[in-house]
Amino acid sequence: MKSAAKKADTGDSARKRGSGVSTVYDTLRREIIDLTLPPGSAIDEAQLSERFSLSRTPIREALVRLAAENLITTLTNRATIVSQIDFLNLSSFFDAMTLMYRVTTREAAQNRTDADLDRIRMQQTAFAASVEARDPLEMITTNRDFHVAIAEAGGNKYYTELFTKLLDEGRRILRLYYSSFNDELPRQYVTEHDDMIDAIEARDVAKADALAVAHANQIVRQIQSYISADRRGSVSLAL
């Protein structure tokens, strides 16, 4: 009986720790992507332990997960901070993103199946709902899933992996994009996704490419304009 009770206690402890890790990870991830914790902010284990009423072990496990997503960085002096946004190389990032928008949308128009279209439409429905709700973090997630679904429809796993990596890396940059509209995205930018779906369904590669270029370009212009104005404002966008 004692052995059984001990196993139960161990199981409860593991579940509690796992729940604690998820709570810390989800909360900090949301705050980092939302820029509530701006780039360069210090991450202090002792403060987090007190904030979440948890031991250091689940805190460290959550930080490992965040580091794996490049959302936090441990410096040479062993201090941990929220990872900086690399504004100096932003133009190169935009070039890569634009190329992947084009490549994946073209490939989807060439290779998609009916099942692929169903998945893409499902993600678009979720994205439209998040826009309607003015939920920026959900917009970021559903926008990512929409474009990943398009990449998967193209059938090239290397394009999909690269585009997914870029989309994940660009989450905080996309947060700036939605902030530029006060989180109320104009309907025309939602329908851009619908137009891309129509071109993919019609297997119109040239139109899919043109729509992907236009989609990427308007995002880049909006973000560049917002960053330029914001550096004269109140939000810290440290290099």
C-alpha contacts under 8 A as a table, 3 or more apart, distances in Angstrom:
res1	aa1	res2	aa2	distance
1	M	4	A	5.09
1	M	5	A	6.13
2	K	5	A	5.02
2	K	6	K	6.03
3	S	6	K	5.06
3	S	7	K	6.25
4	A	7	K	5.12
4	A	8	A	6.23
5	A	8	A	5.03
5	A	9	D	6.18
6	K	9	D	5.08
6	K	10	T	6.16
7	K	10	T	5.02
7	K	11	G	6.11
8	A	11	G	5.04
8	A	12	D	6.13
9	D	12	D	5.09
9	D	13	S	6.07
10	T	13	S	5.07
10	T	14	A	6.18
11	G	14	A	5.12
11	G	15	R	6.20
12	D	15	R	5.12
12	D	16	K	6.07
13	S	16	K	5.05
13	S	17	R	6.11
14	A	17	R	5.11
14	A	18	G	6.03
15	R	18	G	4.99
15	R	19	S	6.04
16	K	19	S	5.07
16	K	20	G	6.12
17	R	20	G	4.91
17	R	21	V	6.15
17	R	58	P	6.02
18	G	21	V	5.11
18	G	22	S	6.28
18	G	58	P	7.35
19	S	22	S	5.16
19	S	23	T	6.16
20	G	23	T	5.07
20	G	24	V	6.22
20	G	54	L	7.13
20	G	58	P	6.14
20	G	59	I	7.90
21	V	24	V	5.32
21	V	25	Y	5.97
21	V	58	P	4.82
21	V	59	I	6.36
21	V	61	E	6.35
21	V	62	A	5.17
22	S	25	Y	5.06
22	S	26	D	5.80
22	S	62	A	6.99
23	T	26	D	5.31
23	T	27	T	5.98
24	V	27	T	5.26
24	V	28	L	6.02
24	V	52	F	7.27
24	V	58	P	7.98
24	V	59	I	6.69
24	V	62	A	6.09
25	Y	28	L	5.42
25	Y	29	R	5.81
25	Y	62	A	4.81
25	Y	63	L	7.03
25	Y	65	R	7.23
25	Y	66	L	6.89
26	D	29	R	5.17
26	D	30	R	6.07
27	T	30	R	5.28
27	T	31	E	6.24
28	L	31	E	4.98
28	L	32	I	5.96
29	R	32	I	5.19
29	R	33	I	6.12
29	R	66	L	6.95
29	R	71	L	7.59
30	R	33	I	5.33
30	R	34	D	5.86
30	R	137	L	7.41
31	E	34	D	5.07
31	E	35	L	5.96
31	E	36	T	4.89
31	E	37	L	5.46
32	I	35	L	5.00
32	I	36	T	6.09
32	I	37	L	4.90
32	I	38	P	6.55
32	I	39	P	7.88
32	I	71	L	7.15
32	I	82	V	7.17
32	I	172	R	7.79
33	I	36	T	7.69
33	I	37	L	7.97
33	I	137	L	7.58
33	I	171	R	6.40
33	I	172	R	5.02
33	I	175	R	7.05
34	D	37	L	7.48
34	D	137	L	6.88
34	D	172	R	6.87
34	D	175	R	6.45
35	L	38	P	4.72
35	L	39	P	7.47
35	L	172	R	7.08
35	L	175	R	7.87
37	L	41	S	6.20
37	L	82	V	7.26
38	P	41	S	5.79
38	P	82	V	6.95
38	P	236	S	6.83
38	P	237	L	7.47
39	P	81	I	7.66
39	P	82	V	5.11
39	P	83	S	5.58
39	P	84	Q	4.67
39	P	85	I	6.56
39	P	236	S	7.79
39	P	237	L	6.90
39	P	238	A	6.70
40	G	81	I	5.37
40	G	82	V	4.99
40	G	83	S	6.11
40	G	84	Q	5.79
40	G	238	A	7.43
41	S	81	I	5.29
41	S	82	V	5.23
42	A	79	A	7.57
42	A	80	T	6.06
42	A	81	I	4.40
42	A	82	V	6.55
43	I	48	L	7.89
43	I	79	A	7.74
43	I	80	T	5.29
43	I	81	I	5.17
43	I	82	V	6.92
44	D	47	Q	5.38
44	D	48	L	6.22
44	D	80	T	7.18
45	E	48	L	5.05
45	E	49	S	5.97
45	E	56	R	6.72
45	E	59	I	6.73
45	E	60	R	7.46
46	A	49	S	5.04
46	A	50	E	6.32
46	A	56	R	7.40
47	Q	50	E	5.16
47	Q	51	R	6.02
48	L	51	R	4.86
48	L	52	F	6.02
48	L	53	S	7.99
48	L	59	I	7.03
49	S	52	F	5.51
49	S	53	S	5.54
49	S	54	L	4.97
49	S	55	S	5.75
49	S	56	R	5.99
49	S	59	I	6.61
50	E	53	S	4.98
50	E	54	L	6.82
51	R	54	L	7.96
54	L	58	P	7.02
54	L	59	I	7.20
55	S	58	P	6.43
55	S	59	I	6.90
56	R	59	I	5.06
56	R	60	R	6.04
57	T	60	R	5.24
57	T	61	E	6.31
58	P	61	E	4.96
58	P	62	A	6.16
59	I	62	A	5.24
59	I	63	L	6.28
60	R	63	L	4.99
60	R	64	V	6.18
61	E	64	V	5.14
61	E	65	R	6.56
62	A	65	R	5.20
62	A	66	L	6.39
63	L	66	L	4.96
63	L	67	A	6.02
63	L	72	I	7.60
64	V	67	A	5.07
64	V	68	A	6.22
65	R	68	A	5.11
65	R	69	E	6.65
66	L	69	E	5.19
66	L	70	N	6.47
66	L	71	L	5.44
66	L	72	I	5.99
67	A	70	N	4.85
67	A	71	L	5.66
67	A	72	I	4.93
67	A	73	T	6.21
68	A	71	L	7.60
69	E	72	I	7.82
69	E	168	D	7.98
70	N	73	T	6.86
70	N	83	S	6.76
70	N	169	E	7.70
71	L	82	V	6.08
71	L	83	S	5.31
72	I	80	T	6.83
72	I	81	I	5.62
72	I	82	V	4.33
72	I	83	S	4.59
73	T	80	T	5.59
73	T	81	I	5.47
73	T	82	V	6.19
73	T	83	S	5.28
74	T	77	N	7.99
74	T	78	R	5.65
74	T	79	A	5.64
74	T	80	T	4.31
74	T	81	I	6.49
75	L	78	R	5.11
75	L	79	A	5.38
75	L	80	T	6.13
75	L	81	I	7.68
76	T	79	A	7.34
84	Q	238	A	7.24
84	Q	239	L	6.59
85	I	172	R	7.90
85	I	173	I	7.93
85	I	237	L	7.70
85	I	238	A	7.72
85	I	239	L	6.66
86	D	89	N	5.75
86	D	90	L	6.34
86	D	239	L	6.40
87	F	90	L	4.82
87	F	239	L	6.08
88	L	91	S	7.80
88	L	239	L	7.19
89	N	92	S	5.43
89	N	93	F	6.45
90	L	93	F	4.94
90	L	94	F	6.15
91	S	94	F	5.05
91	S	95	D	6.19
92	S	95	D	5.01
92	S	96	A	6.28
93	F	96	A	5.18
93	F	97	M	6.16
94	F	97	M	5.01
94	F	98	T	5.99
94	F	220	V	6.77
95	D	98	T	5.25
95	D	99	L	6.22
96	A	99	L	5.17
96	A	100	M	6.26
97	M	100	M	5.12
97	M	101	Y	6.12
97	M	163	F	7.38
97	M	166	L	6.71
97	M	167	L	7.89
97	M	216	A	7.64
98	T	101	Y	5.08
98	T	102	R	6.33
98	T	212	A	7.78
98	T	213	V	6.65
98	T	216	A	5.50
98	T	217	N	7.49
99	L	102	R	5.19
99	L	103	V	6.10
100	M	103	V	5.02
100	M	104	T	5.81
100	M	159	Y	7.38
100	M	163	F	6.02
101	Y	104	T	5.64
101	Y	105	T	6.06
101	Y	147	H	7.97
101	Y	212	A	5.63
101	Y	213	V	7.23
101	Y	216	A	6.96
102	R	105	T	5.38
102	R	106	R	6.03
102	R	208	A	7.79
102	R	209	D	5.31
102	R	210	A	7.97
102	R	212	A	5.29
102	R	213	V	6.29
103	V	106	R	5.26
103	V	107	E	6.09
103	V	159	Y	7.90
103	V	209	D	7.68
104	T	107	E	5.08
104	T	108	A	6.05
104	T	150	I	6.49
104	T	151	A	4.77
104	T	154	G	6.05
104	T	159	Y	6.89
104	T	160	T	7.66
105	T	108	A	5.06
105	T	109	A	6.28
105	T	150	I	6.30
105	T	151	A	6.83
105	T	154	G	7.38
105	T	196	M	7.74
105	T	200	I	7.31
105	T	205	V	7.98
105	T	208	A	5.99
105	T	209	D	6.45
105	T	212	A	6.69
106	R	109	A	5.18
106	R	110	Q	6.41
106	R	154	G	7.66
106	R	200	I	7.84
106	R	205	V	5.22
106	R	206	A	7.51
106	R	208	A	5.84
106	R	209	D	5.61
107	E	110	Q	5.08
107	E	111	N	6.01
107	E	112	R	7.86
107	E	151	A	7.56
107	E	153	A	7.48
107	E	154	G	4.33
107	E	155	G	7.46
107	E	205	V	7.81
108	A	111	N	5.21
108	A	112	R	5.02
108	A	150	I	5.92
108	A	151	A	6.58
108	A	152	E	7.69
108	A	153	A	4.94
108	A	154	G	3.92
108	A	155	G	7.56
108	A	200	I	6.17
109	A	112	R	6.00
109	A	154	G	7.39
109	A	199	A	6.85
109	A	200	I	4.06
109	A	201	E	6.73
109	A	202	A	7.34
109	A	203	R	4.44
109	A	204	D	6.13
109	A	205	V	5.42
109	A	208	A	6.81
110	Q	154	G	7.18
110	Q	200	I	7.64
110	Q	203	R	5.73
110	Q	204	D	7.82
110	Q	205	V	6.53
111	N	153	A	6.60
111	N	154	G	5.45
111	N	155	G	6.94
112	R	116	D	5.78
112	R	117	L	6.96
112	R	153	A	4.94
112	R	154	G	6.17
112	R	155	G	7.98
112	R	200	I	7.36
112	R	201	E	7.73
113	T	116	D	5.03
113	T	117	L	6.46
113	T	153	A	7.20
114	D	117	L	5.07
114	D	118	D	6.36
115	A	118	D	5.08
115	A	119	R	6.41
116	D	119	R	5.17
116	D	120	I	6.19
116	D	149	A	7.39
116	D	150	I	7.75
116	D	152	E	7.90
116	D	153	A	5.47
117	L	120	I	5.03
117	L	121	R	6.05
117	L	153	A	7.91
117	L	197	I	7.60
117	L	201	E	7.04
118	D	121	R	5.19
118	D	122	M	6.11
119	R	122	M	5.04
119	R	123	Q	6.34
119	R	149	A	6.61
120	I	123	Q	5.23
120	I	124	Q	6.24
120	I	146	F	5.95
120	I	149	A	5.48
120	I	150	I	6.32
120	I	197	I	7.52
121	R	124	Q	4.92
121	R	125	T	6.14
121	R	197	I	7.50
122	M	125	T	5.16
122	M	126	A	6.47
123	Q	126	A	5.08
123	Q	127	F	6.17
123	Q	142	T	6.37
123	Q	143	N	7.79
123	Q	145	D	6.30
123	Q	146	F	4.93
123	Q	149	A	7.62
124	Q	127	F	4.91
124	Q	128	A	6.07
124	Q	142	T	7.53
124	Q	143	N	7.75
124	Q	146	F	5.98
124	Q	193	H	7.15
124	Q	194	D	7.67
125	T	128	A	5.19
125	T	129	A	6.23
126	A	129	A	5.12
126	A	130	S	6.31
126	A	142	T	6.17
127	F	130	S	5.14
127	F	131	V	6.30
127	F	138	E	7.68
127	F	139	M	5.86
127	F	142	T	4.86
127	F	143	N	5.92
127	F	146	F	7.57
128	A	131	V	5.09
128	A	132	E	6.19
128	A	190	V	6.57
129	A	132	E	5.03
129	A	133	A	6.18
130	S	133	A	4.97
130	S	134	R	6.07
130	S	135	D	5.47
130	S	136	P	7.43
130	S	138	E	5.72
130	S	139	M	5.30
130	S	142	T	7.61
131	V	134	R	4.93
131	V	135	D	6.42
131	V	136	P	7.53
131	V	139	M	6.17
131	V	184	E	7.06
131	V	185	L	6.44
131	V	190	V	7.97
132	E	135	D	7.92
134	R	139	M	7.96
134	R	183	D	5.69
134	R	184	E	5.83
134	R	185	L	7.80
135	D	138	E	5.41
135	D	139	M	6.12
135	D	183	D	7.24
136	P	139	M	4.84
136	P	140	I	6.21
136	P	175	R	6.95
136	P	178	Y	6.55
136	P	183	D	6.05
137	L	140	I	5.09
137	L	141	T	6.36
137	L	175	R	7.61
138	E	141	T	5.02
138	E	142	T	6.00
139	M	142	T	5.26
139	M	143	N	5.76
140	I	143	N	5.26
140	I	144	R	6.15
140	I	171	R	6.50
140	I	174	L	6.88
140	I	175	R	7.18
141	T	144	R	5.20
141	T	145	D	6.28
142	T	145	D	4.94
142	T	146	F	6.02
143	N	146	F	5.07
143	N	147	H	6.40
144	R	147	H	5.40
144	R	148	V	6.09
144	R	164	T	7.60
144	R	167	L	6.16
144	R	168	D	7.62
145	D	148	V	5.00
145	D	149	A	6.02
146	F	149	A	5.20
146	F	150	I	6.50
147	H	150	I	5.00
147	H	151	A	6.22
148	V	151	A	4.93
148	V	152	E	6.09
148	V	160	T	6.57
148	V	163	F	7.29
148	V	164	T	6.28
149	A	152	E	5.06
149	A	153	A	6.21
150	I	153	A	5.05
150	I	154	G	6.61
151	A	154	G	5.21
151	A	155	G	7.14
151	A	156	N	7.52
151	A	159	Y	6.86
151	A	160	T	5.12
151	A	163	F	7.57
152	E	155	G	5.41
152	E	156	N	7.01
152	E	157	K	7.12
152	E	160	T	5.98
156	N	159	Y	5.49
156	N	160	T	6.37
157	K	160	T	4.91
157	K	161	E	6.04
158	Y	161	E	5.13
158	Y	162	L	6.11
159	Y	162	L	5.20
159	Y	163	F	5.94
160	T	163	F	5.23
160	T	164	T	5.96
161	E	164	T	5.18
161	E	165	K	6.19
162	L	165	K	5.14
162	L	166	L	6.32
163	F	166	L	5.06
163	F	167	L	6.06
164	T	167	L	5.07
164	T	168	D	6.10
165	K	168	D	5.19
165	K	169	E	6.08
166	L	169	E	4.99
166	L	170	G	6.02
167	L	170	G	5.08
167	L	171	R	6.42
168	D	171	R	5.46
169	E	172	R	7.64
170	G	173	I	5.07
170	G	174	L	6.05
171	R	174	L	5.10
171	R	175	R	6.24
172	R	175	R	4.82
172	R	176	L	6.62
173	I	176	L	5.22
173	I	177	Y	6.69
173	I	223	I	7.58
174	L	177	Y	4.83
174	L	178	Y	6.50
174	L	223	I	7.83
175	R	178	Y	5.30
175	R	179	S	6.12
176	L	179	S	4.87
176	L	180	S	6.16
176	L	223	I	6.50
176	L	226	Y	7.31
176	L	227	I	7.73
177	Y	180	S	5.25
177	Y	181	F	7.19
177	Y	219	I	7.05
177	Y	222	Q	6.48
177	Y	223	I	5.20
177	Y	226	Y	7.45
178	Y	181	F	5.41
178	Y	182	N	6.45
178	Y	183	D	4.86
178	Y	184	E	7.25
178	Y	185	L	6.63
179	S	182	N	4.70
179	S	183	D	5.27
180	S	183	D	7.27
180	S	222	Q	7.39
180	S	223	I	7.47
180	S	226	Y	5.92
181	F	184	E	5.40
181	F	185	L	5.86
181	F	186	P	7.81
182	N	185	L	7.85
185	L	189	Y	6.99
185	L	190	V	7.69
186	P	189	Y	5.80
186	P	190	V	7.19
187	R	190	V	5.13
187	R	191	T	6.42
188	Q	191	T	5.14
188	Q	192	E	6.37
189	Y	192	E	5.10
189	Y	193	H	7.28
190	V	193	H	5.73
190	V	194	D	7.15
191	T	194	D	4.77
191	T	195	D	6.20
192	E	195	D	5.09
192	E	196	M	6.34
192	E	211	L	7.57
192	E	215	H	6.82
193	H	196	M	5.08
193	H	197	I	6.30
194	D	197	I	5.05
194	D	198	D	6.29
195	D	198	D	5.07
195	D	199	A	6.34
195	D	211	L	7.47
196	M	199	A	5.16
196	M	200	I	6.18
196	M	208	A	5.88
196	M	211	L	6.27
196	M	212	A	7.25
197	I	200	I	5.06
197	I	201	E	6.04
198	D	201	E	5.07
198	D	202	A	6.16
199	A	202	A	5.07
199	A	203	R	6.08
199	A	204	D	5.24
199	A	205	V	7.27
199	A	207	K	6.13
199	A	208	A	5.23
200	I	203	R	4.97
200	I	204	D	6.27
200	I	205	V	7.31
200	I	208	A	6.33
201	E	204	D	7.74
204	D	207	K	5.49
204	D	208	A	6.10
205	V	208	A	5.06
205	V	209	D	6.11
206	A	209	D	5.14
206	A	210	A	6.25
207	K	210	A	5.03
207	K	211	L	6.08
208	A	211	L	5.21
208	A	212	A	6.11
209	D	212	A	5.12
209	D	213	V	6.25
210	A	213	V	5.18
210	A	214	A	6.26
211	L	214	A	5.09
211	L	215	H	5.97
212	A	215	H	5.02
212	A	216	A	6.09
213	V	216	A	5.23
213	V	217	N	5.99
214	A	217	N	5.10
214	A	218	Q	6.22
215	H	218	Q	5.59
215	H	219	I	6.53
216	A	219	I	5.27
216	A	220	V	6.22
217	N	220	V	5.10
217	N	221	R	6.11
218	Q	221	R	5.16
218	Q	222	Q	6.08
219	I	222	Q	5.21
219	I	223	I	6.17
220	V	223	I	5.27
220	V	224	Q	6.06
221	R	224	Q	5.20
221	R	225	S	6.08
222	Q	225	S	5.20
222	Q	226	Y	6.13
223	I	226	Y	5.04
223	I	227	I	6.04
224	Q	227	I	5.24
224	Q	228	S	6.11
225	S	228	S	5.20
225	S	229	A	6.31
226	Y	229	A	5.18
226	Y	230	D	5.78
227	I	230	D	4.87
227	I	231	R	6.09
228	S	231	R	5.69
228	S	232	R	7.40
229	A	232	R	5.59
229	A	233	G	6.77
230	D	233	G	4.68
230	D	234	S	6.97
230	D	235	V	6.56
231	R	234	S	7.52
231	R	235	V	7.32
231	R	236	S	7.42
231	R	237	L	6.92
